[in-house]
Amino acid sequence: MARPKSEERRAAIMAAASRVIASQGLSAPTAVIAKEAGVSNGSLFTYFETKTALLNALYLELKVDLSAAALKGLPVDRDIRSQMLQLWRNWLRWTASAPEKRRALAQLGVSDEITAQTRQAGMEATAGMAAFIERSRQQGPLRDAPLGFVGAMLSSIADATVDFMIADPANAEQHGMTGFEAAWRLLS
């Protein structure tokens, strides 16, 4: 009889996959991920049939995690700029506090291993963030640009902002606000 799957083991595999991919890239062997997770390579394949399945699951989990963090505690009674500022701060906080997740997500985002279905699920997972971007750009210069293009531009600004926040922590708040002002001008 097959042993029931443990959510704790699955979480350990996912966390290990984030760390290993962040440090070694997408070509890192599953054996390294399994060892980092404290499970056998065979156990890893009990949870994920293939490495591609693992990478797709990790991509989606990171998208869900980022979106949940970005949307947490938004001031629903405030104007859209105030809401976007809070979303921005949450986004930067997640990105700066989870550098391994950030690097893993960046690598997964450009990987051919991530299926169209997983990318679609990732878009659905971040739909709440997309809704705020959509509302913010209704009257702006990018109102007719594809949402994916606008999201990619915002991600680039966020990445540059986080890089400066990490490199210059004494001025992290200032860098965060400068990044937001650039993003807001882009949108509105």
Backbone as a printed PyTorch tensor [residue, N CA C, xyz], in Angstrom:
tensor([[[  0.8430,  -1.1810,   0.0000],
         [  0.0000,   0.0000,   0.0000],
         [  0.8890,   1.2460,   0.0000]],

        [[  0.5460,   2.2060,  -0.8360],
         [  1.3190,   3.4400,  -0.9450],
         [  1.1570,   4.2760,   0.3190]],

        [[  2.2530,   4.8590,   0.7260],
         [  2.2530,   5.7230,   1.8910],
         [  1.5780,   7.0570,   1.5470]],

        [[  0.7400,   7.5910,   2.4390],
         [  0.0930,   8.8720,   2.1320],
         [  1.1340,   9.9910,   2.0090]],

        [[  0.8510,  10.9140,   1.1390],
         [  1.7540,  12.0430,   0.9370],
         [  1.6310,  13.0150,   2.1040]],

        [[  2.7580,  13.5410,   2.5060],
         [  2.8130,  14.4850,   3.6070],
         [  2.9120,  15.9090,   3.0540]],

        [[  2.0510,  16.7790,   3.5360],
         [  2.1050,  18.1770,   3.1170],
         [  3.4170,  18.8130,   3.5740]],

        [[  3.9390,  18.3720,   4.7180],
         [  5.2080,  18.9030,   5.2130],
         [  6.3680,  18.5350,   4.2890]],

        [[  6.3550,  17.2950,   3.7880],
         [  7.4030,  16.8820,   2.8500],
         [  7.2950,  17.6450,   1.5390]],

        [[  6.0750,  17.7910,   1.0750],
         [  5.8830,  18.5400,  -0.1700],
         [  6.3940,  19.9650,  -0.0010]],

        [[  6.0620,  20.6010,   1.1200],
         [  6.5220,  21.9690,   1.3870],
         [  8.0450,  22.0230,   1.4650]],

        [[  8.6500,  21.0070,   2.0650],
         [ 10.1200,  20.9580,   2.1590],
         [ 10.7350,  20.8400,   0.7620]],

        [[ 10.1180,  20.0540,  -0.0860],
         [ 10.6170,  19.9030,  -1.4630],
         [ 10.4930,  21.2320,  -2.2050]],

        [[  9.3750,  21.9000,  -2.0550],
         [  9.1720,  23.1770,  -2.7410],
         [ 10.1670,  24.2370,  -2.2460]],

        [[ 10.3610,  24.3030,  -0.9360],
         [ 11.3160,  25.2720,  -0.3840],
         [ 12.7300,  24.9540,  -0.8610]],

        [[ 13.0760,  23.6840,  -0.8680],
         [ 14.3980,  23.2780,  -1.3400],
         [ 14.5630,  23.5970,  -2.8220]],

        [[ 13.5280,  23.3440,  -3.5960],
         [ 13.5970,  23.6390,  -5.0300],
         [ 13.8380,  25.1280,  -5.2540]],

        [[ 13.1900,  25.9730,  -4.4930],
         [ 13.4180,  27.4230,  -4.5980],
         [ 14.8750,  27.7610,  -4.3170]],

        [[ 15.3970,  27.2240,  -3.2320],
         [ 16.7810,  27.5290,  -2.8540],
         [ 17.7740,  27.0150,  -3.8880]],

        [[ 17.5830,  25.7790,  -4.3240],
         [ 18.5260,  25.1700,  -5.2620],
         [ 18.4650,  25.8590,  -6.6180]],

        [[ 17.2680,  26.1330,  -7.1020],
         [ 17.1410,  26.8090,  -8.3950],
         [ 17.7300,  28.2110,  -8.3180]],

        [[ 17.5020,  28.8900,  -7.2100],
         [ 18.0670,  30.2380,  -7.0520],
         [ 19.5870,  30.2120,  -7.0960]],

        [[ 20.1940,  29.1880,  -6.5240],
         [ 21.6550,  29.1500,  -6.4620],
         [ 22.3140,  28.4170,  -7.6230]],

        [[ 21.6440,  27.3920,  -8.1670],
         [ 22.2730,  26.5690,  -9.1910],
         [ 21.5920,  26.6390, -10.5490]],

        [[ 20.4350,  27.2400, -10.6200],
         [ 19.7290,  27.3510, -11.8900],
         [ 18.7970,  26.1870, -12.1400]],

        [[ 18.1010,  26.2660, -13.2500],
         [ 17.0930,  25.2750, -13.5880],
         [ 17.6700,  23.9250, -13.9610]],

        [[ 18.9440,  23.8820, -14.2770],
         [ 19.5640,  22.6100, -14.6500],
         [ 20.0150,  21.7980, -13.4360]],

        [[ 19.8120,  22.3160, -12.2480],
         [ 20.2000,  21.5810, -11.0370],
         [ 19.4910,  20.2320, -11.0060]],

        [[ 20.2140,  19.1730, -10.6710],
         [ 19.6040,  17.8370, -10.6340],
         [ 18.5580,  17.7210,  -9.5160]],

        [[ 17.5570,  16.9040,  -9.7640],
         [ 16.5390,  16.6700,  -8.7380],
         [ 17.1470,  16.0280,  -7.5010]],

        [[ 18.2220,  15.2730,  -7.6680],
         [ 18.8800,  14.6570,  -6.5160],
         [ 19.3800,  15.7230,  -5.5360]],

        [[ 19.8420,  16.8460,  -6.0610],
         [ 20.3030,  17.9460,  -5.2040],
         [ 19.1150,  18.5630,  -4.4710]],

        [[ 18.0040,  18.7270,  -5.1780],
         [ 16.7960,  19.2800,  -4.5560],
         [ 16.3010,  18.3350,  -3.4640]],

        [[ 16.2640,  17.0440,  -3.7660],
         [ 15.8120,  16.0550,  -2.7820],
         [ 16.6980,  16.0710,  -1.5430]],

        [[ 18.0120,  16.1020,  -1.7580],
         [ 18.9450,  16.1150,  -0.6220],
         [ 18.7270,  17.3550,   0.2310]],

        [[ 18.5670,  18.4990,  -0.4180],
         [ 18.3230,  19.7640,   0.2950],
         [ 17.0140,  19.6970,   1.0870]],

        [[ 16.0400,  18.9690,   0.5590],
         [ 14.7370,  18.8330,   1.2250],
         [ 14.7480,  17.7770,   2.3190]],

        [[ 15.8070,  16.9700,   2.3360],
         [ 15.8750,  15.9030,   3.3380],
         [ 15.0220,  14.7010,   2.9830]],

        [[ 14.8210,  14.4770,   1.6830],
         [ 14.0570,  13.3210,   1.2210],
         [ 14.8830,  12.5840,   0.1720]],

        [[ 14.4990,  11.3670,  -0.1130],
         [ 15.1820,  10.6220,  -1.1670],
         [ 14.7130,  11.1240,  -2.5290]],

        [[ 15.5390,  10.8880,  -3.5400],
         [ 15.1480,  11.2890,  -4.8900],
         [ 13.8520,  10.5770,  -5.2970]],

        [[ 13.7050,   9.3230,  -4.8890],
         [ 12.4810,   8.5840,  -5.1710],
         [ 11.2680,   9.2260,  -4.5280]],

        [[ 11.4360,   9.7330,  -3.2910],
         [ 10.3280,  10.4140,  -2.6120],
         [  9.9180,  11.6740,  -3.3550]],

        [[ 10.9070,  12.3920,  -3.8720],
         [ 10.5950,  13.5910,  -4.6360],
         [  9.6660,  13.2350,  -5.7910]],

        [[  9.9630,  12.1150,  -6.4590],
         [  9.1430,  11.7170,  -7.6070],
         [  7.8080,  11.0950,  -7.1930]],

        [[  7.6160,  10.8530,  -5.9070],
         [  6.2970,  10.4760,  -5.4050],
         [  5.3750,  11.6910,  -5.4140]],

        [[  5.9740,  12.8520,  -5.1700],
         [  5.2060,  14.0910,  -5.1150],
         [  5.0700,  14.7540,  -6.4790]],

        [[  6.0800,  14.6150,  -7.3070],
         [  6.1060,  15.2320,  -8.6330],
         [  6.6060,  14.1860,  -9.6160]],

        [[  5.7850,  13.8310, -10.5880],
         [  6.1300,  12.7490, -11.5090],
         [  7.4000,  13.0190, -12.2930]],

        [[  7.6330,  14.2920, -12.6230],
         [  8.7980,  14.6670, -13.4120],
         [  9.3820,  15.9580, -12.8550]],

        [[ 10.5770,  16.2670, -13.2780],
         [ 11.1720,  17.5410, -12.8840],
         [ 10.3490,  18.6950, -13.4500]],

        [[  9.8410,  18.5250, -14.6600],
         [  8.9960,  19.5580, -15.2590],
         [  7.7580,  19.8050, -14.4050]],

        [[  7.1620,  18.7500, -13.8810],
         [  5.9930,  18.9070, -13.0030],
         [  6.3760,  19.6860, -11.7410]],

        [[  7.5510,  19.3890, -11.1910],
         [  8.0380,  20.1210, -10.0180],
         [  8.2220,  21.5970, -10.3490]],

        [[  8.8650,  21.9000, -11.4670],
         [  9.1150,  23.2920, -11.8520],
         [  7.8090,  24.0460, -12.0680]],

        [[  6.8380,  23.3970, -12.6930],
         [  5.5470,  24.0430, -12.9130],
         [  4.8200,  24.2930, -11.6000]],

        [[  4.8670,  23.3350, -10.6990],
         [  4.2300,  23.5050,  -9.3860],
         [  4.9030,  24.6310,  -8.6000]],

        [[  6.2280,  24.6940,  -8.6810],
         [  6.9550,  25.7430,  -7.9680],
         [  6.6160,  27.1190,  -8.5470]],

        [[  6.5980,  27.2360,  -9.8550],
         [  6.2470,  28.5030, -10.5030],
         [  4.8840,  28.9860,  -9.9990]],

        [[  3.9140,  28.1020, -10.0210],
         [  2.5700,  28.4840,  -9.6130],
         [  2.5230,  28.8340,  -8.1250]],

        [[  3.1970,  28.0530,  -7.3000],
         [  3.2150,  28.3490,  -5.8600],
         [  3.8410,  29.7120,  -5.5830]],

        [[  4.9120,  30.0390,  -6.2650],
         [  5.5610,  31.3350,  -6.0560],
         [  4.6670,  32.4820,  -6.5230]],

        [[  3.9580,  32.2880,  -7.6250],
         [  3.0270,  33.3180,  -8.1020],
         [  1.9080,  33.5450,  -7.0760]],

        [[  1.3700,  32.4620,  -6.5460],
         [  0.3070,  32.5660,  -5.5390],
         [  0.8360,  33.2700,  -4.2850]],

        [[  2.0270,  32.8990,  -3.8530],
         [  2.6450,  33.4870,  -2.6660],
         [  2.8720,  34.9890,  -2.8560]],

        [[  3.4330,  35.3660,  -3.9970],
         [  3.6700,  36.7800,  -4.2850],
         [  2.3670,  37.5610,  -4.3000]],

        [[  1.3670,  37.0490,  -4.9730],
         [  0.0920,  37.7520,  -5.0730],
         [ -0.5650,  37.9210,  -3.7050]],

        [[ -0.5600,  36.8640,  -2.9120],
         [ -1.1640,  36.9480,  -1.5720],
         [ -0.4470,  38.0050,  -0.7360]],

        [[  0.8720,  38.0280,  -0.8200],
         [  1.6390,  39.0160,  -0.0580],
         [  1.3480,  40.4270,  -0.5550]],

        [[  1.2900,  40.6080,  -1.8660],
         [  1.0790,  41.9400,  -2.4420],
         [ -0.2880,  42.5080,  -2.0990]],

        [[ -1.2890,  41.6460,  -2.0080],
         [ -2.6580,  42.1090,  -1.7690],
         [ -3.0240,  42.2250,  -0.2960]],

        [[ -2.1480,  41.7880,   0.5680],
         [ -2.4520,  41.7550,   2.0020],
         [ -2.6250,  43.1730,   2.5720]],

        [[ -3.7410,  43.3530,   3.2340],
         [ -3.9800,  44.5950,   3.9740],
         [ -4.1550,  45.8410,   3.1260]],

        [[ -4.6310,  45.7010,   1.8930],
         [ -4.8310,  46.8910,   1.0680],
         [ -5.9530,  47.7410,   1.6510]],

        [[ -5.7550,  49.0360,   1.6830],
         [ -6.7770,  49.9360,   2.2490],
         [ -7.9380,  50.1240,   1.2620]],

        [[ -8.9480,  49.2690,   1.3690],
         [-10.0530,  49.2800,   0.4050],
         [-10.8610,  50.5740,   0.4410]],

        [[-10.7660,  51.3190,   1.5180],
         [-11.5160,  52.5590,   1.6390],
         [-10.7380,  53.7740,   1.1320]],

        [[ -9.5660,  53.5380,   0.5540],
         [ -8.7080,  54.6360,   0.0820],
         [ -8.7600,  54.7270,  -1.4460]],

        [[ -8.1740,  55.7930,  -1.9930],
         [ -8.1480,  55.9640,  -3.4450],
         [ -7.1850,  54.9590,  -4.0840]],

        [[ -7.2660,  54.8410,  -5.4090],
         [ -6.5010,  53.8260,  -6.1310],
         [ -4.9930,  54.0480,  -5.9760]],

        [[ -4.5360,  55.2950,  -5.9200],
         [ -3.1050,  55.5520,  -5.7460],
         [ -2.6240,  55.0170,  -4.4040]],

        [[ -3.3890,  55.2610,  -3.3610],
         [ -3.0210,  54.7580,  -2.0270],
         [ -3.0170,  53.2320,  -2.0100]],

        [[ -3.9880,  52.6420,  -2.6780],
         [ -4.0340,  51.1810,  -2.7500],
         [ -2.8380,  50.6360,  -3.5280]],

        [[ -2.5110,  51.2790,  -4.6520],
         [ -1.3540,  50.8230,  -5.4360],
         [ -0.0540,  51.0070,  -4.6580]],

        [[  0.0410,  52.0790,  -3.8830],
         [  1.2370,  52.2870,  -3.0680],
         [  1.3960,  51.1510,  -2.0610]],

        [[  0.3010,  50.7530,  -1.4130],
         [  0.3810,  49.6410,  -0.4650],
         [  0.7190,  48.3360,  -1.1730]],

        [[  0.1010,  48.0900,  -2.3280],
         [  0.4140,  46.8990,  -3.1180],
         [  1.8970,  46.9060,  -3.4840]],

        [[  2.4160,  48.0450,  -3.9180],
         [  3.8290,  48.2020,  -4.2840],
         [  4.7360,  47.8830,  -3.0940]],

        [[  4.4260,  48.4670,  -1.9550],
         [  5.2410,  48.2150,  -0.7540],
         [  5.2250,  46.7290,  -0.3840]],

        [[  4.0520,  46.1130,  -0.4520],
         [  3.9450,  44.6840,  -0.1550],
         [  4.7590,  43.8600,  -1.1510]],

        [[  4.6680,  44.2110,  -2.4180],
         [  5.3960,  43.5260,  -3.4820],
         [  6.9010,  43.6200,  -3.2230]],

        [[  7.3760,  44.8310,  -2.9290],
         [  8.8020,  45.0190,  -2.6580],
         [  9.2340,  44.2610,  -1.4080]],

        [[  8.4040,  44.2780,  -0.3730],
         [  8.7240,  43.5860,   0.8680],
         [  8.8840,  42.0830,   0.6090]],

        [[  7.9490,  41.4880,  -0.1400],
         [  8.0450,  40.0600,  -0.4630],
         [  9.3150,  39.7940,  -1.2590]],

        [[  9.5500,  40.6230,  -2.2570],
         [ 10.6910,  40.4200,  -3.1410],
         [ 12.0070,  40.5730,  -2.3920]],

        [[ 12.1250,  41.5910,  -1.5510],
         [ 13.3640,  41.8320,  -0.8140],
         [ 13.5760,  40.8090,   0.3000]],

        [[ 12.4880,  40.3410,   0.9030],
         [ 12.6210,  39.4180,   2.0280],
         [ 12.7490,  37.9600,   1.5960]],

        [[ 12.4880,  37.6960,   0.3270],
         [ 12.5530,  36.3180,  -0.1760],
         [ 13.4330,  36.2670,  -1.4320]],

        [[ 14.7310,  36.5870,  -1.2890],
         [ 15.5800,  36.6640,  -2.4830],
         [ 15.6790,  35.3490,  -3.2540]],

        [[ 15.6340,  34.2320,  -2.5460],
         [ 15.7060,  32.9500,  -3.2540],
         [ 14.4430,  32.7140,  -4.0720]],

        [[ 13.2990,  33.0510,  -3.4960],
         [ 12.0430,  32.9170,  -4.2380],
         [ 12.0460,  33.8560,  -5.4430]],

        [[ 12.5480,  35.0540,  -5.2350],
         [ 12.6200,  36.0330,  -6.3220],
         [ 13.4740,  35.4980,  -7.4690]],

        [[ 14.6620,  34.9930,  -7.1490],
         [ 15.5550,  34.4750,  -8.1950],
         [ 14.9660,  33.2480,  -8.8660]],

        [[ 14.3740,  32.3650,  -8.0780],
         [ 13.7660,  31.1610,  -8.6590],
         [ 12.6140,  31.5410,  -9.5820]],

        [[ 11.7670,  32.4690,  -9.1560],
         [ 10.6360,  32.8850,  -9.9850],
         [ 11.1150,  33.5410, -11.2730]],

        [[ 12.1630,  34.3310, -11.1890],
         [ 12.7090,  34.9730, -12.3920],
         [ 13.1900,  33.9210, -13.3880]],

        [[ 13.8720,  32.8930, -12.8990],
         [ 14.3590,  31.8430, -13.7900],
         [ 13.2090,  31.0150, -14.3550]],

        [[ 12.2590,  30.6980, -13.5140],
         [ 11.1010,  29.9350, -13.9750],
         [ 10.2750,  30.7310, -14.9810]],

        [[ 10.2160,  32.0260, -14.8030],
         [  9.4270,  32.8760, -15.6790],
         [  9.9030,  32.8830, -17.1200]],

        [[ 11.1660,  32.5790, -17.3450],
         [ 11.7000,  32.5550, -18.7140],
         [ 11.9950,  31.1360, -19.1900]],

        [[ 11.5850,  30.1550, -18.4160],
         [ 11.8620,  28.7620, -18.7490],
         [ 10.8540,  28.2030, -19.7500]],

        [[ 11.3670,  27.4490, -20.6920],
         [ 10.4930,  26.7390, -21.6320],
         [  9.7960,  25.5570, -20.9670]],

        [[ 10.2180,  25.1910, -19.7720],
         [  9.6130,  24.0670, -19.0480],
         [  8.2360,  24.4250, -18.4790]],

        [[  7.9880,  25.7160, -18.3200],
         [  6.7080,  26.1440, -17.7540],
         [  5.6750,  26.1180, -18.8740]],

        [[  4.6290,  25.3430, -18.6680],
         [  3.6240,  25.1300, -19.7150],
         [  2.7000,  26.3360, -19.8550]],

        [[  2.0320,  26.3970, -20.9750],
         [  1.0520,  27.4590, -21.2130],
         [ -0.0590,  27.3970, -20.1630]],

        [[ -0.4540,  26.1910, -19.7820],
         [ -1.5140,  26.0390, -18.7750],
         [ -1.0520,  26.5880, -17.4240]],

        [[  0.2020,  26.3320, -17.0730],
         [  0.7230,  26.8390, -15.8030],
         [  0.8580,  28.3510, -15.8530]],

        [[  1.3040,  28.8700, -16.9750],
         [  1.4000,  30.3320, -17.1090],
         [  0.0090,  30.9690, -16.9720]],

        [[ -0.9920,  30.3280, -17.5620],
         [ -2.3640,  30.8250, -17.4450],
         [ -2.8290,  30.7750, -15.9800]],

        [[ -2.5240,  29.6920, -15.3090],
         [ -2.8820,  29.5790, -13.8860],
         [ -2.1440,  30.6350, -13.0690]],

        [[ -0.9110,  30.9360, -13.4410],
         [ -0.1510,  31.9920, -12.7720],
         [ -0.7930,  33.3520, -12.9790]],

        [[ -1.2990,  33.5840, -14.1830],
         [ -2.0110,  34.8390, -14.4490],
         [ -3.2840,  34.9150, -13.6230]],

        [[ -3.9840,  33.8080, -13.5140],
         [ -5.2010,  33.7820, -12.6950],
         [ -4.8740,  33.9950, -11.2210]],

        [[ -3.7410,  33.4450, -10.7800],
         [ -3.3360,  33.6060,  -9.3830],
         [ -3.0010,  35.0560,  -9.0550]],

        [[ -2.5340,  35.7900, -10.0470],
         [ -2.1750,  37.1840,  -9.8240],
         [ -3.2460,  38.1450, -10.3500]],

        [[ -4.4440,  37.6330, -10.5670],
         [ -5.5290,  38.4540, -11.1030],
         [ -5.8730,  39.6240, -10.1950]],

        [[ -5.7560,  39.4410,  -8.8990],
         [ -6.0380,  40.5460,  -7.9680],
         [ -5.0680,  41.6920,  -8.1670]],

        [[ -3.7940,  41.3760,  -8.3480],
         [ -2.7980,  42.4080,  -8.6250],
         [ -3.1020,  43.0660,  -9.9730]],

        [[ -3.4270,  42.2420, -10.9490],
         [ -3.7140,  42.7500, -12.2910],
         [ -4.9110,  43.7090, -12.2680]],

        [[ -5.8910,  43.4270, -11.4370],
         [ -7.0650,  44.2970, -11.3480],
         [ -6.6760,  45.6940, -10.8680]],

        [[ -5.7640,  45.7660,  -9.9060],
         [ -5.3110,  47.0790,  -9.4270],
         [ -4.5160,  47.8000, -10.5040]],

        [[ -3.6920,  47.0700, -11.2330],
         [ -2.9390,  47.6740, -12.3360],
         [ -3.9070,  48.1860, -13.3990]],

        [[ -4.8990,  47.3740, -13.7010],
         [ -5.8970,  47.7420, -14.7040],
         [ -6.6190,  49.0220, -14.2960]],

        [[ -7.0600,  49.1030, -13.0560],
         [ -7.7490,  50.3100, -12.5740],
         [ -6.8230,  51.5200, -12.5960]],

        [[ -5.5580,  51.3120, -12.2760],
         [ -4.6000,  52.4130, -12.2110],
         [ -4.2820,  52.9970, -13.5770]],

        [[ -4.3550,  52.1840, -14.6030],
         [ -3.9330,  52.6530, -15.9280],
         [ -5.0870,  53.0910, -16.8270]],

        [[ -6.2940,  53.1140, -16.3300],
         [ -7.4680,  53.4210, -17.1640],
         [ -7.3640,  54.7370, -17.9130]],

        [[ -6.7710,  55.7400, -17.3150],
         [ -6.6370,  57.0500, -17.9650],
         [ -5.1900,  57.3420, -18.3670]],

        [[ -4.3020,  56.3950, -18.1460],
         [ -2.8810,  56.6230, -18.3770],
         [ -2.4190,  56.3410, -19.7890]],

        [[ -1.1520,  56.5950, -20.0440],
         [ -0.6050,  56.4290, -21.3910],
         [ -0.5550,  54.9720, -21.8560]],

        [[ -0.6210,  54.0370, -20.9480],
         [ -0.5590,  52.6180, -21.3180],
         [ -1.9230,  51.9430, -21.2620]],

        [[ -2.9720,  52.7180, -21.2750],
         [ -4.3150,  52.1480, -21.1380],
         [ -4.6570,  51.1410, -22.2360]],

        [[ -4.0560,  51.2960, -23.4280],
         [ -4.3580,  50.3940, -24.5280],
         [ -3.2840,  49.3360, -24.7550]],

        [[ -2.2260,  49.3810, -23.9820],
         [ -1.1520,  48.3910, -24.1190],
         [ -1.6090,  47.0660, -23.5100]],

        [[ -1.1120,  45.9600, -24.0170],
         [ -1.4730,  44.6650, -23.4140],
         [ -1.0770,  44.6330, -21.9310]],

        [[ -1.9590,  44.0840, -21.1210],
         [ -1.7170,  44.0400, -19.6800],
         [ -0.4100,  43.3140, -19.3600]],

        [[ -0.0930,  42.2540, -20.0820],
         [  1.1550,  41.5360, -19.8520],
         [  2.3710,  42.4190, -20.0510]],

        [[  2.3120,  43.2950, -21.0570],
         [  3.4010,  44.2380, -21.3230],
         [  3.5490,  45.2060, -20.1520]],

        [[  2.4310,  45.7470, -19.6900],
         [  2.4500,  46.6850, -18.5650],
         [  2.9810,  45.9890, -17.3110]],

        [[  2.5160,  44.7580, -17.0720],
         [  3.0010,  44.0030, -15.9190],
         [  4.4950,  43.7540, -15.9830]],

        [[  5.0130,  43.4530, -17.1820],
         [  6.4490,  43.2240, -17.3460],
         [  7.2370,  44.4980, -17.0630]],

        [[  6.7010,  45.6390, -17.4970],
         [  7.3760,  46.9120, -17.2230],
         [  7.3940,  47.2070, -15.7220]],

        [[  6.2660,  46.9710, -15.0630],
         [  6.2120,  47.1910, -13.6190],
         [  7.1570,  46.2520, -12.8790]],

        [[  7.2270,  45.0030, -13.3360],
         [  8.1460,  44.0440, -12.7170],
         [  9.5890,  44.5070, -12.8580]],

        [[  9.9130,  45.0720, -14.0130],
         [ 11.2720,  45.5790, -14.2250],
         [ 11.5880,  46.7250, -13.2720]],

        [[ 10.6300,  47.6210, -13.1060],
         [ 10.8310,  48.7280, -12.1630],
         [ 10.9600,  48.1920, -10.7410]],

        [[ 10.1250,  47.2280, -10.3820],
         [ 10.1950,  46.6350,  -9.0400],
         [ 11.5370,  45.9430,  -8.8290]],

        [[ 12.0080,  45.2010,  -9.8200],
         [ 13.3030,  44.5210,  -9.6920],
         [ 14.4420,  45.5190,  -9.4990]],

        [[ 14.4500,  46.5840, -10.2930],
         [ 15.4890,  47.6040, -10.1500],
         [ 15.4070,  48.2610,  -8.7740]],

        [[ 14.1890,  48.5310,  -8.3310],
         [ 13.9940,  49.1550,  -7.0210],
         [ 14.5270,  48.2590,  -5.9110]],

        [[ 14.1750,  46.9840,  -5.9590],
         [ 14.6350,  46.0480,  -4.9240],
         [ 16.1560,  45.9220,  -4.9530]],

        [[ 16.7370,  45.8790,  -6.1330],
         [ 18.1960,  45.8060,  -6.2310],
         [ 18.8400,  46.9850,  -5.5030]],

        [[ 18.3030,  48.1770,  -5.6920],
         [ 18.8460,  49.3520,  -5.0150],
         [ 18.5660,  49.3150,  -3.5160]],

        [[ 17.4020,  48.8220,  -3.1270],
         [ 17.0790,  48.7190,  -1.7000],
         [ 18.0390,  47.7710,  -0.9910]],

        [[ 18.3690,  46.6690,  -1.6440],
         [ 19.2830,  45.6870,  -1.0540],
         [ 20.7020,  46.2350,  -1.0070]],

        [[ 21.1150,  46.9030,  -2.0750],
         [ 22.4780,  47.4380,  -2.1410],
         [ 22.6800,  48.6410,  -1.2230]],

        [[ 21.6140,  49.3630,  -0.9310],
         [ 21.6950,  50.5930,  -0.1440],
         [ 20.5770,  50.6090,   0.8950]],

        [[ 20.6690,  49.7000,   1.8980],
         [ 19.5690,  49.5810,   2.8640],
         [ 19.2880,  50.8550,   3.6570]],

        [[ 20.2800,  51.7060,   3.8250],
         [ 20.0560,  52.9500,   4.5660],
         [ 19.0490,  53.8490,   3.8470]],

        [[ 18.9520,  53.7020,   2.5490],
         [ 18.0240,  54.5170,   1.7550],
         [ 16.9290,  53.6770,   1.1090]],

        [[ 16.6420,  52.5230,   1.6770],
         [ 15.6710,  51.6040,   1.0880],
         [ 14.2970,  52.2360,   0.9320]],

        [[ 13.8370,  52.9470,   1.9260],
         [ 12.5150,  53.5730,   1.8520],
         [ 12.4630,  54.5890,   0.7180]],

        [[ 13.5110,  55.3910,   0.5930],
         [ 13.5770,  56.3790,  -0.4820],
         [ 13.5780,  55.6930,  -1.8480]],

        [[ 14.3570,  54.6240,  -1.9920],
         [ 14.3760,  53.8940,  -3.2570],
         [ 12.9930,  53.3180,  -3.5710]],

        [[ 12.3320,  52.8080,  -2.5340],
         [ 10.9950,  52.2510,  -2.7220],
         [ 10.0190,  53.2960,  -3.2290]],

        [[ 10.0710,  54.4850,  -2.6570],
         [  9.1630,  55.5530,  -3.0870],
         [  9.5240,  56.0690,  -4.4770]],

        [[ 10.8170,  56.1650,  -4.7770],
         [ 11.2330,  56.5900,  -6.1130],
         [ 10.7320,  55.5950,  -7.1550]],

        [[ 10.8720,  54.3010,  -6.8550],
         [ 10.3700,  53.2660,  -7.7540],
         [  8.8720,  53.3650,  -7.9310]],

        [[  8.1490,  53.6180,  -6.8240],
         [  6.7010,  53.7460,  -6.9290],
         [  6.3150,  54.9440,  -7.7870]],

        [[  6.9860,  56.0650,  -7.5710],
         [  6.6480,  57.2570,  -8.3680],
         [  6.8660,  56.9970,  -9.8590]],

        [[  7.9350,  56.2770, -10.2020],
         [  8.1860,  55.9280, -11.6050],
         [  7.0760,  55.0070, -12.1180]],

        [[  6.7100,  54.0270, -11.3130],
         [  5.6540,  53.0950, -11.7160],
         [  4.3210,  53.8160, -11.8490]],

        [[  4.0320,  54.7020, -10.9010],
         [  2.7550,  55.4190, -10.9380],
         [  2.6740,  56.3200, -12.1700]],

        [[  3.7840,  57.0040, -12.5110],
         [  3.7980,  57.8400, -13.7070],
         [  3.5900,  56.9990, -14.9600]],

        [[  4.1320,  55.8180, -14.9520],
         [  3.9610,  54.9010, -16.0780],
         [  2.4860,  54.5270, -16.2490]],

        [[  1.8130,  54.3030, -15.1150],
         [  0.4200,  53.8750, -15.1510],
         [ -0.5660,  55.0070, -15.3880]],

        [[ -0.4060,  56.0690, -14.6260],
         [ -1.4300,  57.1250, -14.6340],
         [ -0.9900,  58.2410, -15.5080]]])
